[in-house]
Amino acid sequence: MLKIGEFSKLSRVSIRMLRHYDEIGLLKPFEIDPFTGYRYYHEDQLPIVGRISELKDMGFGLAAIGEMLLFYQDKEMLERYLSLKEAELQEAYDKMGQRLRLLKTAKKRLRKDCNAMKYNVTLKTLPERYVASVRMTIPAYDQEGLLWSALVSETAPLNLVPDDPCYCSVIFYDGEYKECNVDVEAQKTVKGQYPDTEHVKFKTMPPVTFASATYQGPYSQITEVNIAVAQWVRDNGYDYDGPAFNIYHVSPHETSNPDEFVTEICYPVKKK
């Protein structure tokens, strides 16, 4: 058997941590001398403490590790736990990647000339148009792909003829920013007449006058563009007159590079 100091050196786990493992029942000493209180460990416990260290390095908490040690030889159960942790870490990794991209974008903006940060806001009118549309409540704003997927898949047999120009847009019906359950409608302008499908409805949209700003770059810039449009609306004596919408001139459908996206932010307005 090994004294606690020897076991600590061989396992590369501190004596303090070994005592903590003992206190919480994760790894008990093989034997404790009743007179001296010295802790002794068996060589066969080295693989166990190795598993604990390995699982800690993967991000598992000690409570979860205690559960996993009970079925460590059950490969199917162990793989289930590892897969859940993998999904959790992947989500955290994706969020961290998004934060890093936002930081890099902010640094790039700081290096640019101030004039380059101004967005050109103009007043426009979309004429009456015939559209294929899908309106759904989706989990979050970044799930717009659900709408476009339904539109594309259900209209594939109809051989839609795009209008010229063809506008692909999304209307946001909620009167506020929502963290979940977002009421959104995707529209594509088309020529001809077509029957409705399960989710796709064909309809004629009335003309709409709106203040808009077009920019190139990732969707993370939208807040800045919104501010520019809001200032224009205020300074030019207009009121908002309907749900906001985006027109996607270059979208993820055309490029996977967010720096190449071209988006037009649109707010229907009327003169005060």
Secondary structure, DSSP 8 states (H G I E B T S, - for coil): -EEHHHHHHHHT--HHHHHHHHHTTSS--SEE-TTT--EEE-GGGHHHHHHHHHHHHTT--HHHHHHHHHTTT-HHHHHHHHHHHHHHHHHHHHHHHHHHHHHHHHHHHHHS-GGGG---EEEEEE--EEEEEEEEEESSGGGTHHHHHHHHHHHGGGT-EE-SS--EEEEE--SS--SSSEEEEEEEEEES-----SS-EEEEE--EEEEEEEEES-GGGHHHHHHHHHHHHHHTTEEE-S--EEEEEE-TTT-S-GGG-EEEEEEEEEE-
